[in-house]
Amino acid sequence: MAQLTWEKSSFSGDRADCIEIATDGDLVHIRESDNPSTVVTTTKAKLDAWIRGAKAGEFDHFAP
Protein backbone atom coordinates (compact mmCIF):
# COMPACT_ATOMS: atom_id res chain seq x y z
CA MET A 1 0.00 0.00 0.00
CA ALA A 2 1.34 3.41 -0.95
CA GLN A 3 1.76 6.20 1.61
CA LEU A 4 -1.78 7.46 2.14
CA THR A 5 -2.93 11.01 2.76
CA TRP A 6 -5.78 10.82 5.25
CA GLU A 7 -8.56 13.43 5.21
CA LYS A 8 -11.43 14.10 7.57
CA SER A 9 -14.68 15.93 7.09
CA SER A 10 -14.75 19.64 7.81
CA PHE A 11 -17.84 18.83 9.92
CA SER A 12 -15.50 17.08 12.41
CA GLY A 13 -13.88 20.37 13.38
CA ASP A 14 -11.15 19.88 15.96
CA ARG A 15 -12.56 16.60 17.27
CA ALA A 16 -10.10 13.73 17.54
CA ASP A 17 -12.75 11.03 17.13
CA CYS A 18 -13.79 11.14 13.50
CA ILE A 19 -13.80 9.06 10.36
CA GLU A 20 -10.89 9.59 7.99
CA ILE A 21 -10.69 8.62 4.33
CA ALA A 22 -7.84 8.16 1.86
CA THR A 23 -7.73 7.05 -1.76
CA ASP A 24 -5.18 4.99 -3.66
CA GLY A 25 -6.17 4.63 -7.30
CA ASP A 26 -9.63 3.00 -7.36
CA LEU A 27 -9.39 1.96 -3.71
CA VAL A 28 -10.88 3.89 -0.81
CA HIS A 29 -9.54 3.37 2.71
CA ILE A 30 -11.63 4.32 5.75
CA ARG A 31 -10.54 4.41 9.40
CA GLU A 32 -11.46 5.94 12.74
CA SER A 33 -8.95 8.54 13.86
CA ASP A 34 -8.90 7.17 17.41
CA ASN A 35 -8.13 3.63 16.11
CA PRO A 36 -5.98 4.20 13.00
CA SER A 37 -4.60 0.65 12.83
CA THR A 38 -7.98 -0.74 11.69
CA VAL A 39 -8.64 0.17 8.06
CA VAL A 40 -11.58 -0.83 5.88
CA THR A 41 -10.81 -0.90 2.16
CA THR A 42 -13.37 -0.84 -0.63
CA THR A 43 -13.66 0.47 -4.18
CA LYS A 44 -14.95 3.88 -5.21
CA ALA A 45 -17.92 2.23 -6.97
CA LYS A 46 -18.94 0.23 -3.90
CA LEU A 47 -18.60 3.25 -1.60
CA ASP A 48 -20.70 5.29 -4.03
CA ALA A 49 -23.43 2.61 -3.97
CA TRP A 50 -23.37 2.52 -0.16
CA ILE A 51 -23.60 6.32 0.13
CA ARG A 52 -26.54 6.42 -2.30
CA GLY A 53 -28.28 3.71 -0.26
CA ALA A 54 -27.64 5.56 2.99
CA LYS A 55 -29.03 8.79 1.54
CA ALA A 56 -32.11 6.87 0.38
CA GLY A 57 -32.70 5.53 3.91
CA GLU A 58 -31.88 1.88 3.19
CA PHE A 59 -29.93 1.54 6.45
CA ASP A 60 -32.15 3.59 8.74
CA HIS A 61 -33.33 0.46 10.56
CA PHE A 62 -29.81 0.07 12.02
CA ALA A 63 -29.97 3.45 13.77
CA PRO A 64 -31.74 3.85 17.14
Backbone as JSON Lines, residues from 0, in Angstrom:
{"i":0,"aa":"M","n":[0.85,-1.17,0.0],"ca":[0.0,0.0,0.0],"c":[0.9,1.24,0.0]}
{"i":1,"aa":"A","n":[0.58,2.16,-0.85],"ca":[1.34,3.41,-0.95],"c":[1.11,4.26,0.3]}
{"i":2,"aa":"Q","n":[1.96,5.25,0.51],"ca":[1.76,6.2,1.61],"c":[0.45,6.93,1.36]}
{"i":3,"aa":"L","n":[-0.46,6.87,2.32],"ca":[-1.78,7.46,2.14],"c":[-1.86,8.83,2.8]}
{"i":4,"aa":"T","n":[-2.64,9.71,2.19],"ca":[-2.93,11.01,2.76],"c":[-4.36,10.96,3.3]}
{"i":5,"aa":"W","n":[-4.48,10.95,4.6],"ca":[-5.78,10.82,5.25],"c":[-6.45,12.18,5.36]}
{"i":6,"aa":"E","n":[-7.76,12.2,5.11],"ca":[-8.56,13.43,5.21],"c":[-9.74,13.17,6.12]}
{"i":7,"aa":"K","n":[-10.2,14.22,6.79],"ca":[-11.43,14.1,7.57],"c":[-12.4,15.18,7.14]}
{"i":8,"aa":"S","n":[-13.64,14.98,7.45],"ca":[-14.68,15.93,7.09],"c":[-14.49,17.24,7.82]}
{"i":9,"aa":"S","n":[-14.8,18.33,7.16],"ca":[-14.75,19.64,7.81],"c":[-15.8,19.72,8.92]}
{"i":10,"aa":"F","n":[-16.82,18.86,8.88],"ca":[-17.84,18.83,9.92],"c":[-17.27,18.3,11.24]}
{"i":11,"aa":"S","n":[-16.12,17.62,11.19],"ca":[-15.5,17.08,12.41],"c":[-14.85,18.17,13.25]}
{"i":12,"aa":"G","n":[-14.52,19.28,12.65],"ca":[-13.88,20.37,13.38],"c":[-12.57,19.92,13.99]}
{"i":13,"aa":"D","n":[-12.38,20.24,15.26],"ca":[-11.15,19.88,15.96],"c":[-11.27,18.56,16.72]}
{"i":14,"aa":"R","n":[-12.36,17.86,16.54],"ca":[-12.56,16.6,17.27],"c":[-11.51,15.57,16.86]}
{"i":15,"aa":"A","n":[-11.1,14.78,17.81],"ca":[-10.1,13.73,17.54],"c":[-10.78,12.43,17.12]}
{"i":16,"aa":"D","n":[-12.05,12.27,17.46],"ca":[-12.75,11.03,17.13],"c":[-13.63,11.23,15.9]}
{"i":17,"aa":"C","n":[-13.06,10.95,14.75],"ca":[-13.79,11.14,13.5],"c":[-13.4,10.06,12.5]}
{"i":18,"aa":"I","n":[-14.1,9.99,11.44],"ca":[-13.8,9.06,10.36],"c":[-12.86,9.77,9.38]}
{"i":19,"aa":"E","n":[-11.83,9.05,8.97],"ca":[-10.89,9.59,7.99],"c":[-10.93,8.72,6.73]}
{"i":20,"aa":"I","n":[-10.62,9.32,5.61],"ca":[-10.69,8.62,4.33],"c":[-9.44,8.95,3.51]}
{"i":21,"aa":"A","n":[-8.99,7.96,2.76],"ca":[-7.84,8.16,1.86],"c":[-8.11,7.34,0.6]}
{"i":22,"aa":"T","n":[-7.57,7.8,-0.52],"ca":[-7.73,7.05,-1.76],"c":[-6.36,6.64,-2.3]}
{"i":23,"aa":"D","n":[-6.39,5.54,-3.03],"ca":[-5.18,4.99,-3.66],"c":[-5.64,4.35,-4.96]}
{"i":24,"aa":"G","n":[-5.62,5.13,-6.03],"ca":[-6.17,4.63,-7.3],"c":[-7.67,4.47,-7.17]}
{"i":25,"aa":"D","n":[-8.19,3.27,-7.46],"ca":[-9.63,3.0,-7.36],"c":[-10.03,2.53,-5.97]}
{"i":26,"aa":"L","n":[-9.07,2.43,-5.06],"ca":[-9.39,1.96,-3.71],"c":[-9.64,3.13,-2.78]}
{"i":27,"aa":"V","n":[-10.56,2.91,-1.84],"ca":[-10.88,3.89,-0.81],"c":[-10.62,3.22,0.53]}
{"i":28,"aa":"H","n":[-9.87,3.89,1.39],"ca":[-9.54,3.37,2.71],"c":[-10.24,4.24,3.75]}
{"i":29,"aa":"I","n":[-10.86,3.6,4.73],"ca":[-11.63,4.32,5.75],"c":[-11.14,3.83,7.12]}
{"i":30,"aa":"R","n":[-10.95,4.77,8.05],"ca":[-10.54,4.41,9.4],"c":[-11.11,5.4,10.4]}
{"i":31,"aa":"E","n":[-11.1,5.03,11.67],"ca":[-11.46,5.94,12.74],"c":[-10.17,6.56,13.25]}
{"i":32,"aa":"S","n":[-10.18,7.86,13.45],"ca":[-8.95,8.54,13.86],"c":[-8.45,8.07,15.22]}
{"i":33,"aa":"D","n":[-9.35,7.63,16.1],"ca":[-8.9,7.17,17.41],"c":[-8.5,5.69,17.42]}
{"i":34,"aa":"N","n":[-8.59,5.01,16.26],"ca":[-8.13,3.63,16.11],"c":[-7.56,3.47,14.69]}
{"i":35,"aa":"P","n":[-6.47,4.15,14.38],"ca":[-5.98,4.2,13.0],"c":[-5.4,2.89,12.46]}
{"i":36,"aa":"S","n":[-5.18,1.9,13.32],"ca":[-4.6,0.65,12.83],"c":[-5.63,-0.24,12.13]}
{"i":37,"aa":"T","n":[-6.92,0.02,12.35],"ca":[-7.98,-0.74,11.69],"c":[-8.47,0.05,10.49]}
{"i":38,"aa":"V","n":[-8.28,-0.51,9.3],"ca":[-8.64,0.17,8.06],"c":[-9.57,-0.72,7.25]}
{"i":39,"aa":"V","n":[-10.67,-0.15,6.79],"ca":[-11.58,-0.83,5.88],"c":[-11.28,-0.33,4.48]}
{"i":40,"aa":"T","n":[-11.13,-1.26,3.54],"ca":[-10.81,-0.9,2.16],"c":[-11.92,-1.37,1.25]}
{"i":41,"aa":"T","n":[-12.34,-0.51,0.34],"ca":[-13.37,-0.84,-0.63],"c":[-13.02,-0.12,-1.94]}
{"i":42,"aa":"T","n":[-13.88,-0.23,-2.92],"ca":[-13.66,0.47,-4.18],"c":[-14.52,1.74,-4.2]}
{"i":43,"aa":"K","n":[-14.17,2.66,-5.08],"ca":[-14.95,3.88,-5.21],"c":[-16.39,3.57,-5.62]}
{"i":44,"aa":"A","n":[-16.58,2.59,-6.51],"ca":[-17.92,2.23,-6.97],"c":[-18.77,1.66,-5.83]}
{"i":45,"aa":"K","n":[-18.18,0.81,-5.01],"ca":[-18.94,0.23,-3.9],"c":[-19.26,1.28,-2.84]}
{"i":46,"aa":"L","n":[-18.33,2.18,-2.56],"ca":[-18.6,3.25,-1.6],"c":[-19.7,4.15,-2.13]}
{"i":47,"aa":"D","n":[-19.66,4.47,-3.41],"ca":[-20.7,5.29,-4.03],"c":[-22.07,4.64,-3.87]}
{"i":48,"aa":"A","n":[-22.16,3.33,-4.11],"ca":[-23.43,2.61,-3.97],"c":[-23.92,2.65,-2.52]}
{"i":49,"aa":"W","n":[-22.99,2.49,-1.57],"ca":[-23.37,2.52,-0.16],"c":[-23.87,3.91,0.23]}
{"i":50,"aa":"I","n":[-23.18,4.95,-0.2],"ca":[-23.6,6.32,0.13],"c":[-24.98,6.61,-0.45]}
{"i":51,"aa":"R","n":[-25.21,6.2,-1.7],"ca":[-26.54,6.42,-2.3],"c":[-27.61,5.69,-1.51]}
{"i":52,"aa":"G","n":[-27.32,4.46,-1.07],"ca":[-28.28,3.71,-0.26],"c":[-28.54,4.37,1.07]}
{"i":53,"aa":"A","n":[-27.48,4.88,1.71],"ca":[-27.64,5.56,2.99],"c":[-28.49,6.82,2.83]}
{"i":54,"aa":"K","n":[-28.24,7.58,1.79],"ca":[-29.03,8.79,1.54],"c":[-30.49,8.45,1.27]}
{"i":55,"aa":"A","n":[-30.74,7.29,0.68],"ca":[-32.11,6.87,0.38],"c":[-32.82,6.22,1.57]}
{"i":56,"aa":"G","n":[-32.09,6.08,2.69],"ca":[-32.7,5.53,3.91],"c":[-32.66,4.03,4.03]}
{"i":57,"aa":"E","n":[-31.91,3.34,3.16],"ca":[-31.88,1.88,3.19],"c":[-31.33,1.29,4.48]}
{"i":58,"aa":"F","n":[-30.54,2.06,5.23],"ca":[-29.93,1.54,6.45],"c":[-30.49,2.16,7.72]}
{"i":59,"aa":"D","n":[-31.58,2.89,7.59],"ca":[-32.15,3.59,8.74],"c":[-32.55,2.64,9.86]}
{"i":60,"aa":"H","n":[-32.89,1.4,9.52],"ca":[-33.33,0.46,10.56],"c":[-32.18,0.05,11.49]}
{"i":61,"aa":"F","n":[-30.93,0.36,11.14],"ca":[-29.81,0.07,12.02],"c":[-29.6,1.15,13.07]}
{"i":62,"aa":"A","n":[-30.14,2.33,12.84],"ca":[-29.97,3.45,13.77],"c":[-31.06,3.4,14.84]}
{"i":63,"aa":"P","n":[-30.72,3.84,16.06],"ca":[-31.74,3.85,17.14],"c":[-32.82,4.88,16.88]}
